[in-house]
Amino acid sequence: MKAALIFSVLFLSTFANAQNYNLIAELRAVATKDRAVEIGNELITATPTKYRLYVTRESINAGIFRLRYIPAELSDADMNKGNFTEKQRSTFITIDFSFYNAGEDINAQRPSVITYKLNEITANYLDLFPIWKKYFKSDANFEKTITDFNMQHLKETDRKIDVYIFQTETGWALRNM
């Protein structure tokens, strides 16, 4: 009886600390632009701030599909007129997916098979850390992640995972290598 209880506790604690490997694997090869938006929307649900998708932009030359999330209280009219504070602007979240030709004709002008890969998320630390903890590094500690390389990095060679979170000049970023 004791052994079964110990096994159950160990099993559940291992499960509770597991990363979302299915999602992490999918981030390397997202099948469609719509699915990239769905993933962006899912990631945003981890933040303590309520966000909404404001705009999506695709740059064919740069190979980037960008999602811009803004605080839910800002309207499109506010954004168009620039009616937001610097503090609100600093909370915008940008999610960039790179895209590439995954089809047979790699030289096609506009390939028929495009695959998207999560490249980077930029945000303030208060909003980015919950994404990091929920989807990538479930054992991450809020304070330690600021300075501890091991808390900032998720690398598992056998699963082809190499993701890290780091401070930039203007905020924080999560990068998927």
C-alpha positions in Angstrom: 0.0 0.0 0.0 2.8 2.4 0.9 4.7 1.5 -2.2 1.6 2.2 -4.4 1.1 5.6 -2.7 4.8 6.6 -3.2 4.6 5.5 -6.8 1.5 7.6 -7.4 3.0 10.7 -5.8 6.2 10.3 -7.9 4.2 9.7 -11.1 1.9 12.7 -10.5 4.8 15.0 -9.6 6.7 13.9 -12.8 3.6 14.5 -14.9 3.0 17.9 -13.2 6.5 19.1 -14.1 6.4 17.9 -17.7 6.7 20.4 -20.5 4.2 20.5 -23.3 6.3 18.5 -25.7 3.6 18.1 -28.3 3.2 21.9 -28.6 7.0 22.5 -28.4 7.5 20.0 -31.2 4.7 21.6 -33.3 6.4 25.0 -32.9 9.2 23.8 -35.2 6.8 22.9 -38.1 3.4 24.6 -37.9 1.3 23.5 -40.9 -0.7 26.6 -41.6 -0.9 30.3 -40.9 -4.3 29.8 -39.2 -2.7 27.2 -36.9 0.1 29.7 -36.1 -2.5 32.2 -35.0 -4.2 29.6 -32.9 -0.9 28.8 -31.2 -0.3 32.5 -30.6 -3.7 32.8 -29.1 -3.1 29.8 -26.9 0.3 31.1 -25.6 -1.3 34.5 -24.8 -3.8 32.8 -22.4 -0.9 32.2 -19.9 -0.4 35.9 -19.3 -1.9 37.6 -16.3 -2.9 40.6 -18.6 -5.8 40.2 -20.9 -4.7 40.6 -24.5 -6.3 40.6 -27.9 -4.8 40.0 -31.3 -4.5 43.4 -32.9 -2.8 42.7 -36.2 -1.1 40.1 -38.3 1.6 40.9 -40.8 3.4 38.8 -43.3 6.7 39.9 -44.8 7.5 37.6 -47.7 11.0 39.2 -48.2 11.9 38.7 -44.5 10.1 35.3 -44.2 8.3 36.5 -41.1 4.7 36.1 -40.1 4.1 38.5 -37.1 1.3 38.5 -34.6 0.9 41.7 -32.4 -1.1 41.4 -29.2 -2.3 44.5 -27.3 -4.0 45.0 -24.0 -7.7 44.2 -24.4 -8.8 47.6 -23.1 -7.2 49.3 -26.1 -9.5 49.8 -29.1 -8.5 49.9 -32.8 -9.4 53.6 -32.7 -6.9 54.1 -29.8 -4.2 52.3 -31.7 -4.8 54.2 -34.9 -4.8 57.5 -33.2 -1.8 56.6 -30.9 -4.1 57.0 -27.8 -2.1 54.8 -25.5 0.5 55.4 -22.8 4.1 54.4 -23.0 3.4 52.0 -20.2 0.7 50.3 -22.3 3.0 50.3 -25.3 5.6 48.5 -23.3 3.1 45.6 -22.7 2.5 44.8 -26.3 3.4 41.3 -27.2 4.9 40.3 -30.5 5.1 36.7 -31.7 7.2 36.1 -34.8 7.0 32.9 -36.9 9.5 32.4 -39.6 8.2 30.6 -42.7 9.9 28.5 -45.3 9.2 26.4 -48.3 8.5 22.8 -47.2 7.5 21.6 -50.6 9.4 19.8 -53.3 10.2 22.9 -55.4 12.4 24.9 -53.1 13.0 27.5 -55.8 9.3 28.4 -56.4 8.5 32.1 -56.2 5.6 31.5 -53.9 5.8 27.9 -52.8 2.6 25.8 -52.5 3.7 24.2 -49.2 4.7 26.7 -46.5 5.7 25.7 -43.0 5.8 28.1 -40.1 8.2 27.9 -37.1 8.0 29.9 -33.9 11.0 32.2 -34.0 10.6 34.7 -31.1 8.2 36.1 -28.6 8.9 39.6 -27.3 7.1 41.0 -24.2 7.7 42.4 -20.8 8.9 39.8 -18.2 5.7 39.8 -16.2 3.8 38.5 -19.2 6.5 36.4 -20.8 7.5 34.4 -17.7 4.0 32.8 -17.3 4.3 31.6 -21.0 7.8 30.2 -20.3 6.6 28.4 -17.2 3.4 27.0 -18.5 4.6 25.8 -21.9 8.3 25.4 -21.8 9.9 25.2 -18.3 7.3 24.2 -15.7 9.9 24.1 -12.9 11.0 27.7 -13.6 11.2 30.1 -10.7 10.1 33.7 -11.3 13.1 35.3 -9.5 15.8 32.8 -10.5 14.9 32.9 -14.2 16.0 36.5 -14.3 19.6 35.6 -13.6 20.0 31.8 -13.8 21.1 30.4 -17.2 19.7 27.0 -16.3 16.2 28.5 -15.6 16.5 30.5 -18.9 17.3 27.6 -21.2 15.4 24.4 -22.3 17.7 22.2 -24.4 17.0 18.6 -25.1 19.1 17.4 -28.0 17.3 14.0 -28.4 14.0 15.9 -28.8 15.6 18.6 -30.9 14.5 21.3 -28.4 16.5 24.4 -27.9 14.5 27.3 -26.5 15.6 30.1 -24.2 14.3 33.3 -22.5 16.6 36.3 -22.2 16.6 40.0 -21.4 16.9 42.5 -24.3 17.4 46.2 -24.3 13.7 46.9 -24.3 12.2 43.9 -22.4 12.4 40.2 -22.7 12.3 37.6 -25.5 11.8 33.9 -25.9 13.7 32.4 -28.8 13.1 29.0 -30.4 16.3 27.9 -32.1 
